[in-house]
Amino acid sequence: MPRVYIRDLKIIEGIIRKAQICHLAMKDGDGPYVIPMNFGYYDRTLYFHSGKKGKKMDILKKNPHVSFALEADVELIRAEEACGFTARFKSIAGSGRAVLVDDLQEKKEALSIIMRQYSDRFFTFPGLKLERVAIIKVDITDMTARVHGY
């Protein structure tokens, strides 16, 4: 099956629109720390919502450099022999710099972007909930797509 690497932003954004989970990778001391997260994407920027406390937030405050990966259209291709198994998929890998968003209006916009990833509906976000949620904004510095088996 052919493997194709892509840098065309329109194709990459099409894959991102189909993805449901983004794996966010951070550096914790000498090792990686990777977690799956709901996300939104707009204009070369990823948005994540989070609680304000926890390991992820502690790491990001020390080191804002992150990597990420997501996938769409994943299909396992079974075979009679183990080495014949493969998969079809479209994936994105990239890196960027994370910043924590404090401005309430920017938080509303970020949450709307996240919700557009999963729904066509319009949502409102009460002020008290906005104050309680953390928004992580990742300005993407590099990303590439890989298409395998299509």
Backbone as a printed PyTorch tensor [residue, N CA C, xyz], in Angstrom:
tensor([[[  0.8470,  -1.1850,   0.0000],
         [  0.0000,   0.0000,   0.0000],
         [  0.8860,   1.2400,   0.0000]],

        [[  0.5200,   2.2240,  -0.7800],
         [  1.3660,   3.4180,  -0.8660],
         [  1.2750,   4.2900,   0.3890]],

        [[  2.3950,   4.9010,   0.7170],
         [  2.4590,   5.8890,   1.7940],
         [  2.7400,   7.2360,   1.1470]],

        [[  1.9420,   8.2190,   1.4870],
         [  2.1020,   9.5390,   0.8990],
         [  2.2220,  10.5520,   2.0290]],

        [[  3.2430,  11.4010,   1.9690],
         [  3.4160,  12.4730,   2.9480],
         [  2.9630,  13.7790,   2.3020]],

        [[  2.2130,  14.5700,   3.0640],
         [  1.5500,  15.7520,   2.5100],
         [  1.8340,  16.9770,   3.3690]],

        [[  2.1040,  18.0960,   2.6990],
         [  2.2570,  19.3790,   3.4060],
         [  1.2160,  20.3960,   2.9510]],

        [[  0.3570,  20.0190,   2.0170],
         [ -0.6760,  20.9170,   1.5080],
         [ -1.6930,  21.2100,   2.6140]],

        [[ -1.8200,  22.4860,   2.9930],
         [ -2.6480,  22.8690,   4.1330],
         [ -4.1170,  22.5070,   3.9450]],

        [[ -4.6470,  22.6150,   2.7460],
         [ -6.0660,  22.2780,   2.5280],
         [ -6.3180,  20.7910,   2.7810]],

        [[ -5.4210,  19.9480,   2.3290],
         [ -5.5740,  18.5030,   2.5660],
         [ -5.4200,  18.2040,   4.0540]],

        [[ -4.4350,  18.8150,   4.6960],
         [ -4.2110,  18.6110,   6.1250],
         [ -5.4450,  19.0340,   6.9160]],

        [[ -6.0030,  20.1990,   6.5920],
         [ -7.1860,  20.6710,   7.3140],
         [ -8.3920,  19.7680,   7.0940]],

        [[ -8.5010,  19.1520,   5.9220],
         [ -9.5750,  18.1860,   5.6760],
         [ -9.4520,  16.9740,   6.5880]],

        [[ -8.2350,  16.5100,   6.8010],
         [ -8.0060,  15.3870,   7.7180],
         [ -8.3280,  15.8130,   9.1420]],

        [[ -7.8950,  16.9930,   9.5400],
         [ -8.1580,  17.4820,  10.8970],
         [ -9.6590,  17.5480,  11.1560]],

        [[-10.4510,  18.0090,  10.1770],
         [-11.9030,  18.1080,  10.3690],
         [-12.5460,  16.7580,  10.6590]],

        [[-11.9420,  15.6780,  10.1580],
         [-12.4990,  14.3390,  10.3770],
         [-12.0370,  13.7030,  11.6860]],

        [[-10.9790,  14.2120,  12.2840],
         [-10.4140,  13.6120,  13.5010],
         [-11.3060,  13.9110,  14.7110]],

        [[-11.2730,  13.0200,  15.6820],
         [-12.0640,  13.2130,  16.8950],
         [-11.2160,  13.3930,  18.1420]],

        [[-10.0110,  12.8990,  18.1250],
         [ -9.1230,  12.9960,  19.2860],
         [ -7.7570,  13.4650,  18.8050]],

        [[ -7.1380,  14.3250,  19.5970],
         [ -5.7740,  14.7620,  19.3180],
         [ -4.9070,  14.3250,  20.4920]],

        [[ -3.7910,  13.6970,  20.2060],
         [ -2.8500,  13.2690,  21.2490],
         [ -1.8370,  14.3940,  21.4230]],

        [[ -1.8380,  14.9820,  22.6160],
         [ -0.9580,  16.0930,  22.9170],
         [  0.2350,  15.5630,  23.7060]],

        [[  1.4330,  15.8400,  23.2090],
         [  2.6570,  15.3460,  23.8360],
         [  3.4440,  16.5090,  24.4240]],

        [[  3.8940,  16.3100,  25.6670],
         [  4.6770,  17.3180,  26.3780],
         [  5.9330,  16.6600,  26.9130]],

        [[  6.8920,  17.4700,  27.3140],
         [  8.1110,  16.9240,  27.9010],
         [  8.0590,  17.1200,  29.4090]],

        [[  8.0710,  15.9920,  30.1120],
         [  8.0180,  15.9910,  31.5760],
         [  9.3800,  15.5350,  32.0950]],

        [[ 10.2230,  16.4910,  32.4750],
         [ 11.5760,  16.1240,  32.9060],
         [ 12.3370,  15.5750,  31.7220]],

        [[ 12.8020,  14.3390,  31.8490],
         [ 13.5530,  13.7150,  30.7670],
         [ 12.6900,  12.8980,  29.8200]],

        [[ 11.4060,  12.7390,  30.1240],
         [ 10.5850,  11.8590,  29.3080],
         [  9.3330,  12.5140,  28.7690]],

        [[  8.6710,  11.8130,  27.8480],
         [  7.4370,  12.3410,  27.2660],
         [  6.2290,  12.0810,  28.1680]],

        [[  5.2180,  12.8990,  27.9870],
         [  3.9200,  12.7240,  28.6300],
         [  2.8890,  13.0110,  27.5420]],

        [[  2.1000,  12.0100,  27.1760],
         [  1.1580,  12.1220,  26.0650],
         [ -0.2430,  11.8080,  26.5660]],

        [[ -1.2060,  12.6690,  26.1910],
         [ -2.5880,  12.4100,  26.5810],
         [ -3.5250,  12.6540,  25.4000]],

        [[ -4.5850,  11.8510,  25.2870],
         [ -5.5970,  12.0930,  24.2590],
         [ -6.5510,  13.1860,  24.7430]],

        [[ -6.9130,  14.0970,  23.8400],
         [ -7.7850,  15.2090,  24.2300],
         [ -8.7730,  15.5490,  23.1190]],

        [[ -9.9390,  16.0570,  23.5270],
         [-10.8430,  16.6880,  22.5820],
         [-10.1890,  18.0050,  22.1660]],

        [[-10.4720,  18.4710,  20.9750],
         [ -9.7750,  19.6420,  20.4620],
         [-10.6280,  20.3830,  19.4510]],

        [[-10.1690,  21.5520,  19.0840],
         [-10.7140,  22.3020,  17.9680],
         [ -9.5500,  22.8670,  17.1850]],

        [[ -9.7900,  23.1640,  15.9230],
         [ -8.7300,  23.6990,  15.0570],
         [ -9.2670,  24.8920,  14.2850]],

        [[ -8.4570,  25.9360,  14.1920],
         [ -8.7820,  27.0810,  13.3650],
         [ -7.4980,  27.8460,  13.0530]],

        [[ -7.2680,  28.0700,  11.7800],
         [ -6.1970,  28.9540,  11.3210],
         [ -4.8250,  28.6020,  11.9190]],

        [[ -4.3960,  27.3600,  11.6850],
         [ -3.0930,  26.8520,  12.1500],
         [ -2.9380,  26.9110,  13.6690]],

        [[ -4.0590,  26.7860,  14.3780],
         [ -4.0500,  26.8120,  15.8320],
         [ -4.9390,  25.7010,  16.3620]],

        [[ -4.4540,  24.9730,  17.3630],
         [ -5.2520,  23.9660,  18.0650],
         [ -5.7000,  24.5400,  19.3950]],

        [[ -6.9030,  24.1650,  19.8090],
         [ -7.4490,  24.5830,  21.1020],
         [ -7.8820,  23.3460,  21.8720]],

        [[ -7.5770,  23.3450,  23.1600],
         [ -7.9610,  22.2570,  24.0610],
         [ -8.5770,  22.8720,  25.3110]],

        [[ -9.5560,  22.1860,  25.8880],
         [-10.0690,  22.6450,  27.1800],
         [ -9.6010,  21.6690,  28.2400]],

        [[ -9.4640,  22.1700,  29.4550],
         [ -8.8780,  21.3700,  30.5230],
         [ -9.3130,  21.9320,  31.8700]],

        [[ -9.0870,  21.1440,  32.8950],
         [ -9.1660,  21.6810,  34.2440],
         [ -7.9430,  22.5620,  34.4620]],

        [[ -8.0140,  23.4080,  35.4530],
         [ -6.9090,  24.3330,  35.6990],
         [ -5.7440,  23.7080,  36.4510]],

        [[ -5.9700,  22.5490,  37.0560],
         [ -4.9080,  21.9100,  37.8330],
         [ -4.6480,  20.5080,  37.3040]],

        [[ -3.4520,  20.0320,  37.5800],
         [ -3.1010,  18.6750,  37.1910],
         [ -1.7420,  18.6190,  36.5360]],

        [[ -1.3190,  17.4070,  36.2440],
         [  0.0180,  17.1660,  35.7010],
         [  0.2400,  17.8980,  34.3830]],

        [[ -0.7330,  17.8310,  33.4840],
         [ -0.6040,  18.4850,  32.1870],
         [ -0.3500,  19.9850,  32.3390]],

        [[ -1.1190,  20.6170,  33.2080],
         [ -0.9750,  22.0590,  33.4010],
         [  0.3760,  22.3930,  34.0450]],

        [[  0.8070,  21.5620,  34.9860],
         [  2.1230,  21.7790,  35.6130],
         [  3.2430,  21.7010,  34.5810]],

        [[  3.1530,  20.7200,  33.6910],
         [  4.1890,  20.5500,  32.6630],
         [  4.1920,  21.7360,  31.7060]],

        [[  3.0140,  22.1410,  31.2350],
         [  2.9390,  23.2310,  30.2580],
         [  3.4470,  24.5490,  30.8180]],

        [[  3.2740,  24.7600,  32.1050],
         [  3.7820,  25.9930,  32.7140],
         [  5.3100,  26.0050,  32.7430]],

        [[  5.9240,  24.8260,  32.8010],
         [  7.3850,  24.7410,  32.8040],
         [  7.9700,  24.7390,  31.3970]],

        [[  7.2610,  24.0770,  30.4540],
         [  7.7820,  23.9280,  29.1040],
         [  6.6150,  23.9770,  28.1160]],

        [[  6.4590,  25.0670,  27.3730],
         [  5.3170,  25.2140,  26.4760],
         [  5.4640,  24.5140,  25.1190]],

        [[  6.6140,  23.9010,  24.8550],
         [  6.8240,  23.2510,  23.5690],
         [  6.1220,  21.8910,  23.5610]],

        [[  5.2620,  21.6800,  22.5550],
         [  4.4620,  20.4610,  22.4830],
         [  4.5450,  19.8540,  21.0900]],

        [[  4.1690,  18.5980,  21.0290],
         [  3.9470,  17.9100,  19.7640],
         [  2.5370,  17.3450,  19.8200]],

        [[  2.0070,  17.0000,  18.6560],
         [  0.6530,  16.4510,  18.6200],
         [  0.5280,  15.4680,  17.4680]],

        [[ -0.4610,  14.5950,  17.5820],
         [ -0.7760,  13.6410,  16.5220],
         [ -2.2680,  13.3730,  16.5500]],

        [[ -2.8430,  13.2100,  15.3780],
         [ -4.2500,  12.8270,  15.2720],
         [ -4.4320,  11.9900,  14.0270]],

        [[ -5.5290,  11.2570,  13.9860],
         [ -5.7700,  10.3880,  12.8550],
         [ -7.2500,  10.3780,  12.5000]],

        [[ -7.5220,  10.0280,  11.2340],
         [ -8.8940,   9.9380,  10.7360],
         [ -8.9720,   8.7910,   9.7330]],

        [[-10.1820,   8.3590,   9.4770],
         [-10.4370,   7.3080,   8.4820],
         [ -9.5680,   6.0720,   8.7120]],

        [[ -9.5100,   5.6300,   9.9540],
         [ -8.6860,   4.4740,  10.3170],
         [ -9.4650,   3.1880,  10.0420]],

        [[ -8.8150,   2.2560,   9.3490],
         [ -9.4260,   0.9580,   9.0640],
         [ -8.3590,  -0.1260,   9.1500]],

        [[ -8.5690,  -1.1040,  10.0010],
         [ -7.6630,  -2.2420,  10.1090],
         [ -7.9120,  -3.1840,   8.9400]],

        [[ -6.8490,  -3.6060,   8.2800],
         [ -6.9250,  -4.5620,   7.1800],
         [ -6.3640,  -5.8800,   7.6950]],

        [[ -7.2450,  -6.8540,   7.8570],
         [ -6.8520,  -8.1620,   8.3890],
         [ -6.3090,  -9.0580,   7.2790]],

        [[ -5.5100, -10.0140,   7.6650],
         [ -4.9280, -10.9620,   6.7140],
         [ -4.8350, -12.3330,   7.3650]],

        [[ -4.5370, -13.3310,   6.5780],
         [ -4.3900, -14.6970,   7.0920],
         [ -3.1430, -14.8320,   7.9560]],

        [[ -2.0820, -14.1100,   7.6010],
         [ -0.8320, -14.1880,   8.3460],
         [ -0.5610, -12.8680,   9.0640]],

        [[  0.1230, -12.9630,  10.1860],
         [  0.3750, -11.7830,  11.0170],
         [  1.0480, -10.6480,  10.2420]],

        [[  2.0380, -10.9670,   9.4440],
         [  2.7710,  -9.9190,   8.7230],
         [  1.9590,  -9.3140,   7.5910]],

        [[  0.8020,  -9.8740,   7.2990],
         [ -0.0660,  -9.3290,   6.2660],
         [ -1.0270,  -8.2650,   6.7850]],

        [[ -1.1940,  -8.1750,   8.1190],
         [ -2.0660,  -7.1530,   8.6910],
         [ -1.5080,  -5.7750,   8.3840]],

        [[ -2.3750,  -4.8390,   8.1230],
         [ -1.9690,  -3.4570,   7.9050],
         [ -3.1560,  -2.5610,   8.2560]],

        [[ -3.0700,  -1.3260,   7.9030],
         [ -4.1620,  -0.3980,   8.1630],
         [ -4.1850,   0.6800,   7.0940]],

        [[ -5.3710,   1.2070,   6.8850],
         [ -5.5370,   2.4260,   6.1020],
         [ -5.7470,   3.5430,   7.1060]],

        [[ -5.1420,   4.6880,   6.8650],
         [ -5.3670,   5.8170,   7.7670],
         [ -4.8570,   7.0980,   7.1320]],

        [[ -5.3200,   8.1880,   7.7150],
         [ -4.8200,   9.5200,   7.4030],
         [ -4.4140,  10.1030,   8.7440]],

        [[ -3.2040,  10.6290,   8.8310],
         [ -2.7350,  11.1230,  10.1200],
         [ -2.0050,  12.4530,   9.9560]],

        [[ -1.9500,  13.1720,  11.0580],
         [ -1.2390,  14.4450,  11.1220],
         [ -0.2730,  14.3590,  12.2920]],

        [[  0.9210,  14.8580,  12.1110],
         [  1.8760,  15.0140,  13.2090],
         [  2.4370,  16.4220,  13.1120]],

        [[  2.6240,  17.0400,  14.2650],
         [  3.1440,  18.3940,  14.2430],
         [  3.6680,  18.8350,  15.5890]],

        [[  4.0740,  20.0830,  15.6300],
         [  4.5880,  20.6520,  16.8710],
         [  4.1710,  22.1170,  16.9560]],

        [[  4.3100,  22.6560,  18.1530],
         [  3.9450,  24.0470,  18.3580],
         [  4.2630,  24.5000,  19.7630]],

        [[  3.7470,  25.6620,  20.0750],
         [  3.9720,  26.2730,  21.3810],
         [  2.6230,  26.5100,  22.0390]],

        [[  2.4830,  26.0400,  23.2700],
         [  1.2270,  26.1640,  24.0110],
         [  1.2300,  27.4220,  24.8660]],

        [[  0.0950,  28.0930,  24.8860],
         [ -0.1160,  29.2200,  25.7920],
         [ -1.4650,  29.0100,  26.4760]],

        [[ -1.5650,  29.4680,  27.6980],
         [ -2.8190,  29.3780,  28.4320],
         [ -3.6060,  30.6560,  28.1990]],

        [[ -4.8660,  30.5110,  27.8410],
         [ -5.7260,  31.6430,  27.5340],
         [ -6.4460,  32.0760,  28.7980]],

        [[ -6.3330,  33.3630,  29.1390],
         [ -7.0040,  33.8980,  30.3300],
         [ -8.2130,  34.7660,  29.9980]],

        [[ -8.1800,  35.4510,  28.8620],
         [ -9.2410,  36.3710,  28.4800],
         [-10.5600,  35.6120,  28.2620]],

        [[-11.6400,  36.0670,  28.9160],
         [-12.9210,  35.3540,  28.8460],
         [-13.4980,  35.3290,  27.4350]],

        [[-13.3820,  36.4020,  26.6840],
         [-13.8900,  36.4160,  25.3110],
         [-13.1080,  35.4360,  24.4380]],

        [[-11.8090,  35.3860,  24.6110],
         [-10.9900,  34.4460,  23.8430],
         [-11.3160,  33.0070,  24.2430]],

        [[-11.6330,  32.7810,  25.5220],
         [-12.0550,  31.4450,  25.9610],
         [-13.3550,  31.0350,  25.2690]],

        [[-14.3160,  31.9620,  25.1760],
         [-15.5850,  31.6790,  24.4890],
         [-15.3370,  31.2800,  23.0460]],

        [[-14.4940,  32.0560,  22.3700],
         [-14.1850,  31.7650,  20.9750],
         [-13.5110,  30.4030,  20.8430]],

        [[-12.5870,  30.0940,  21.7450],
         [-11.8910,  28.8070,  21.7120],
         [-12.8660,  27.6570,  21.9340]],

        [[-13.7650,  27.7980,  22.9090],
         [-14.7440,  26.7390,  23.1650],
         [-15.6820,  26.5600,  21.9780]],

        [[-16.0310,  27.6430,  21.3050],
         [-16.8570,  27.5340,  20.0960],
         [-16.1150,  26.7770,  18.9980]],

        [[-14.8300,  27.0390,  18.8610],
         [-14.0160,  26.3160,  17.8750],
         [-13.9520,  24.8340,  18.2270]],

        [[-13.7690,  24.5260,  19.4960],
         [-13.7400,  23.1170,  19.9210],
         [-15.0770,  22.4460,  19.6160]],

        [[-16.1870,  23.1060,  19.9430],
         [-17.4980,  22.5020,  19.7170],
         [-17.7990,  22.3300,  18.2310]],

        [[-17.2840,  23.2050,  17.3680],
         [-17.4810,  23.0500,  15.9230],
         [-16.8000,  21.7960,  15.3840]],

        [[-15.7940,  21.3000,  16.1020],
         [-15.1440,  20.0600,  15.6840],
         [-16.1110,  18.8730,  15.7960]],

        [[-17.0850,  18.9780,  16.7020],
         [-17.9510,  17.8450,  17.0270],
         [-19.4270,  18.0730,  16.7190]],

        [[-19.8150,  19.3060,  16.4040],
         [-21.2330,  19.5950,  16.2280],
         [-21.4160,  20.8250,  15.3500]],

        [[-22.5400,  20.8520,  14.6370],
         [-22.8900,  22.0280,  13.8460],
         [-23.7350,  23.0130,  14.6470]],

        [[-24.0720,  22.6640,  15.8680],
         [-24.9140,  23.5210,  16.7090],
         [-24.1240,  24.6960,  17.2680]],

        [[-24.8560,  25.7240,  17.6790],
         [-24.2690,  26.8800,  18.3480],
         [-24.4900,  26.7180,  19.8460]],

        [[-23.4630,  26.9870,  20.6430],
         [-23.5510,  26.8350,  22.0900],
         [-23.1990,  28.1510,  22.7730]],

        [[-23.7410,  28.3460,  23.9760],
         [-23.3510,  29.4790,  24.7960],
         [-22.5650,  28.9450,  25.9880]],

        [[-21.7390,  29.8030,  26.5480],
         [-20.8750,  29.3950,  27.6490],
         [-21.0270,  30.3890,  28.7930]],

        [[-21.6710,  29.9690,  29.8790],
         [-21.8800,  30.8750,  31.0150],
         [-20.5530,  31.3530,  31.6130]],

        [[-20.5400,  32.6030,  32.0780],
         [-19.3330,  33.2240,  32.6150],
         [-18.6610,  32.4290,  33.7080]],

        [[-19.4410,  31.8630,  34.6470],
         [-18.8510,  31.1140,  35.7590],
         [-18.1040,  29.8850,  35.2420]],

        [[-18.6680,  29.2060,  34.2560],
         [-17.9800,  28.0370,  33.6980],
         [-16.7180,  28.4550,  32.9520]],

        [[-16.7650,  29.5970,  32.2800],
         [-15.5780,  30.0910,  31.5740],
         [-14.4350,  30.3570,  32.5450]],

        [[-14.7620,  30.8740,  33.6980],
         [-13.7280,  31.1700,  34.6880],
         [-13.1020,  29.8940,  35.2440]],

        [[-13.8690,  28.8170,  35.2750],
         [-13.3870,  27.5600,  35.8590],
         [-12.5840,  26.6940,  34.8910]],

        [[-12.7280,  26.9340,  33.5950],
         [-12.0720,  26.0830,  32.6040],
         [-10.7510,  26.7190,  32.1680]],

        [[ -9.7980,  25.8660,  31.8790],
         [ -8.5430,  26.3230,  31.2870],
         [ -8.6090,  26.0500,  29.7850]],

        [[ -8.0930,  26.9730,  29.0180],
         [ -7.9870,  26.7980,  27.5670],
         [ -6.5070,  26.7990,  27.2130]],

        [[ -6.1180,  25.7640,  26.5030],
         [ -4.7490,  25.6470,  26.0100],
         [ -4.7900,  25.9460,  24.5170]],

        [[ -4.0310,  26.9220,  24.1110],
         [ -3.9510,  27.3200,  22.7080],
         [ -2.5740,  26.9210,  22.1980]],

        [[ -2.5390,  26.1430,  21.1300],
         [ -1.2640,  25.7120,  20.5540],
         [ -1.1030,  26.3620,  19.1850]],

        [[ -0.1660,  27.2810,  19.1000],
         [  0.1830,  27.8870,  17.8240],
         [  1.0980,  26.8970,  17.0970]],

        [[  0.6090,  26.3630,  16.0010],
         [  1.3240,  25.3090,  15.2750],
         [  2.5070,  25.9060,  14.5150]],

        [[  3.6860,  25.3320,  14.7190],
         [  4.8770,  25.7740,  13.9940],
         [  5.2190,  24.8480,  12.8350]],

        [[  4.7740,  23.5840,  12.9260],
         [  5.0810,  22.6170,  11.8740],
         [  4.0620,  21.4880,  11.9240]],

        [[  3.6050,  21.0450,  10.7470],
         [  2.7600,  19.8480,  10.7020],
         [  2.8070,  19.2530,   9.3140]],

        [[  2.6440,  17.9530,   9.2810],
         [  2.6160,  17.2200,   8.0310],
         [  1.5850,  16.1080,   8.1500]],

        [[  1.0700,  15.6880,   7.0140],
         [  0.0740,  14.6060,   6.9840],
         [  0.6990,  13.3830,   6.3380]],

        [[  0.1580,  12.2520,   6.7040],
         [  0.5540,  10.9970,   6.0820],
         [ -0.7210,  10.2610,   5.7280]],

        [[ -0.8040,   9.7910,   4.5100],
         [ -1.9320,   8.9970,   4.0630],
         [ -1.3850,   7.6240,   3.6910]],

        [[ -1.9790,   6.5900,   4.2510],
         [ -1.4920,   5.2270,   4.0290],
         [ -2.6590,   4.3430,   3.6050]],

        [[ -2.5140,   3.6960,   2.4560],
         [ -3.4750,   2.7080,   2.0210],
         [ -4.6650,   3.2300,   1.2520]],

        [[ -4.6910,   4.5060,   0.9300],
         [ -5.7970,   5.0710,   0.1580],
         [ -5.3560,   5.4210,  -1.2460]]])
